[in-house]
């Protein structure tokens, strides 16, 4: 019988490794974002396929930041079906309309999560974001990305076209535990690690903003105090977040 602790031990080691490897860039990024967000900039988050869990997890939740706006579309989510997503992720510019619809402003941030970072759609998305004057951050596994061919016509991968790259570490293929020697693997690391690193940065930014009197953290609505606090924050956030409008 497989050891129950095998995946937790590997996953925790990867979290520690990723934090250590990215600490300097994350500290610099946090400092830049504090001043930028304080000045009115927003943070957009994008991912396709299972990476769509990245923007969804960061958006409007207990302990989440009001300056985060998710970018996703049904046709790029796992619920569209693997055959659909697989084709569309490799289709040039297919995700660009999602970014254009959001109407970000120059100086806003966009975090883009792709474990492999090789598909045309995500690379085109990052290139468009930069052309719009956005500050781009890639969350990607360099262990994977550097060991597989690019699918974009430029030969570039996500981490190569973004302003900043956060290495989520992990392994080629994402899954980390062999089911049999030399056989298939289970135990993916990418979603867990990307969300961990993202929340590490966001909590650092939020803490400083809250100290400055900038209310930006949502409280659970399943607490007596949460509803009223969130309403006040949402009123401001709704000026640029279309998902908060209409009620």
ABEGO torsion letter per residue (X at the ends): XBBAAAAAAAAAAAAAAAAAAAAAAAAAAAAAAAAAAAAGBBBBBBBBEAAAAAAAAABGBBGBBAABBBBBBAAABAAAEAAAAAAAAABBGAAAAAAAAAGBBBGBBBBBBBAAGABAAAAAAAAAAAAAGBBBBBBBBAAAAAABBBABAAGBBAAAABABBBBAEEBBGGBABBABBGBBBBGBAAAAAAAAAAAAAAAAAAAAAAAAGBBABBBBAABAAAAAAAAAAAAAAAAABAAABGX
